[in-house]
Amino acid sequence: MVFGLSPIELVVIFLVVTFGSTIQGAIGYGMALVVSPVLLLIDPRMIPAPLTVASILLVILVIVRDRQAVDFFGLKWAMLGLILGIIAGTFILSRFSSDYFAIIFAILILVAVAISATGVHFPPRKPILTSAGIIAGLMGILTTTPGPALALVYQDAPGRQLRATLSGFFIVGTIFALISLSTIGRFGLQEVMLALILIPGILIGYLLSSRITSIVDKGYTRPLVLTIATLSAIFILVSQLW
């Protein structure tokens, strides 16, 4: 037994983290959608801090691979919103039930996907980037799924730019999120040790993703962004209303 986890549970964790990391490494986000439900079922201690810690390694690897495509202008304004969203999310998490807030943001994501499906786009301008950053910060703290808001803004960008910019966003976002979680006693040595269990799956998933990015970039980026955003919102709604 490792941290109270059986060998079968460890194998399941490895497989699901590998799959989730492959998706995020190829598209730019989506790991939390795949991994969070399984980790919650196996061991709720894995959410949110351990998964957040482990994901730092993945986003670093992705941004190093695709670093030349980072949109620094968009990243700057999204970061401003992110900080505000994390502060607000931490306050909500420490004083109120996060359930209703998670439902509201999930509905907002579904509305944004529906609007995008009609052909309306969200150009990466200052107000939109900042607003997306705020929503991402709130969702990262309250639901562990920060990606959909900013991914919708970059849904028409080349695959490399989407992956690199979101990864840069996630690097700073996860650091701020962990600092915020530590202030309310939700991040410490135990969470770091639990995160180590996830690392093998992260590494294998990254290697697999590097083999399929060329396929994803042949016109599949936008459909996949919209699909994962929809599934993320549905998962949040089901988990909160079940």
N, C-alpha and C positions, 0 to 999 in steps of 0.2 A: 504493500500500500504506500502510495506517495501522497502526502497531505490528505490522507483519508480516501484517496481515489483508487479504485480497483484497476487491474491491468486492462480490462475491457473498456472502462471509462476513459483511460488514458489513450487507448487506440482510437476511440470515437472522437475524442478531442483533437488528436493529431490529424485525422482524416478531414474533419470539418474545418479546422483552421487552414489546412493545406488548400482545400477547395475555396474557402473564402479569400485567402491571400492570392490565389490565382486570379480570381475575379477582379479584386482590387488592383492587382499589379497590371492587369491587362486593360482595365477600363479607367481606373483612377479612384474608384470608391466602391462600396458594396460589401466589404468584409463583415461589417457589423450586422447587416441583414441576415447573412448566412450563419454567422457564428453565435451571435447573442442568444437566440432562442435555445440552442443546444446547450450552451454553457449555463444558462439559467436553469435548465432542467437537471443537468448533472451536478452543478455546484454553484449556487447563487453568489458565492464569494468571488467568482471570476468576473463579475460585472459590478461597477464599471471599470475600476482602476486597473486590475491585471490585464484586461483586454486592451485598455488604453496604453499601458506601458509597452506591451508586446507590439502594438501597432506602430510605435515609433520606429522600430527597426525596419519595418516594411516600407514606410513612407520615405525614410532616408534612402533606402536602396533604390526606390523608384525615382526619386528626384535626382539622384546621382546619375542614373541611367538616362533620364530624359531632360537633364538640366538645361540644355541649350534652348528649350522651348518654353521656359517659365515666363509667364506674363507678369512682370514685376509691378506694372501699373495697377492691374486688377488685384494683385496680391496685397498691395499696400492698403487699398480701400476696404477690401474684404477683412483684413486684419483689424482695422479700426472697429468695424462692426462686431467682429468676433469677440474682442475684449469686452465690449459692452454686453454682449449676449451671455458670456461666461459669468460675468459679475451678477447679472440679473438671474441667471439660472441657478447659481450657487445660493443666492438669497432665497429663491423659491424653494430649493431643495432642503434648506435648513429650517424653514419656517412653515411651509405649507405642503400639502399633498401635491405631487407633481402630475397626478393622473389627468386632471382636467386640462392642464397646460399642454401635456403631451398630445392629447386628443385634438386640441385646437391647431397645433402646428402640423399634425398629420393631415388634417383636413386642408390646411393651407397648401401643403405639398400636392395633394390630390387636385386641388383647384388649379395650381400652377401647371401641373402635367396636362390637365384637360385643356387649358388655354394654349399650351404649347402644341398640343395635338391638332388644334384648329389652324395652325400656321403662324400664330402670334409668337414672337420671340422676345427674350429679355436681354437687350444689348448690354454688354459689360461697361456701363457708365457708373460714375461715382455713387449716385443715390441707390441704384440697384445693387451694386456690389456691396455697399455698406449694409443695406437692408438684408441681403442674403447672408452676410457675415453675422449679423445679429441673430437671425433665425438659426443659423448653423451653430452658433455658440450656445444658444438655449437648448437646441435639440441634442447637442453633444453632451451636455450635463444631465438633461432630464431623460433622454432616451438612448444614449450611446450611438445615435445615428446622425452625425452632423453633415454628412456628405450631400444629400439631395438638393438642398437649397442652392449651394454654389454650383453644383454640377448642372443644374437647370440653366444657369446663366451661361455656362460654357458648352452647352449641348451642341452648338454648331461649330465649335472650335476644332482644329485638327486633334487627333487622338493624343499625340505627344504633348501638346499644349495643355489639354485637359488633365492628363495624368500628372504632369510636372507641376502645374499651378495648384491643383488640389492637394498634391503631396506637400508642397511648401506651406500651404495653408494648414494642413493637418499637423505638420511638425510643430509650428508655433502654437496651434490650438491645443494639442495634447499636453504640451508643457504647462500652459496656462490652466488647463482643466485639472491637471494633477495638483498643481499648487492650490487651486480652489478646493479640490476634494480633501487635501491634507488639512486645510483650515477647519473642516467640519468632521475630522476624524475618519475619513473614508479612504485614506491612502497612507500606507506605512510599509514597514518591512515585510509583513505577511503578504501584502499585495504584490510586492516586487518578486518574492519567492514564487508565488503562484504564476506570475507572468512567465517565469522561466519554462514552465511546462508547455507554453504555447510557442516558444521560439522555434523548435524543429519544424513545425508546420508552416510557420512564417517563411522560413528559409526555402523550403521545398516549393511552396506556393509561388514565391518570387521567381525562382528558376523556371518553373513551368510557365508563368505568365510571360516571361521574356520570349518564349517560343511561339506565342499566339498573338502578340501585339500586332504583327504585320497583317494578320487576318482581320482583327477587330478594326484596324484603321482603314479597311477597304469599304467604307460606307456604313459600318455597323455601329459606330460610336453613338450617334444620336438615338437610334432605337433602343440601344442597351441602356443609355442614361435614363430615358423615360420609363423603361421597364423596371429598372432597379428602384427608381424614385417611387413609382407606384407601389411596388411590392414592399418597400420600406414603410410607406405610409399605412398600408393595409396591415402590416405586421404590428405597428404601433397601436393602431385602433383595436385590433383583435386582442392584443396583450392587455390593453387597458380596460376593455369592455367585457372581456370573458368572465 
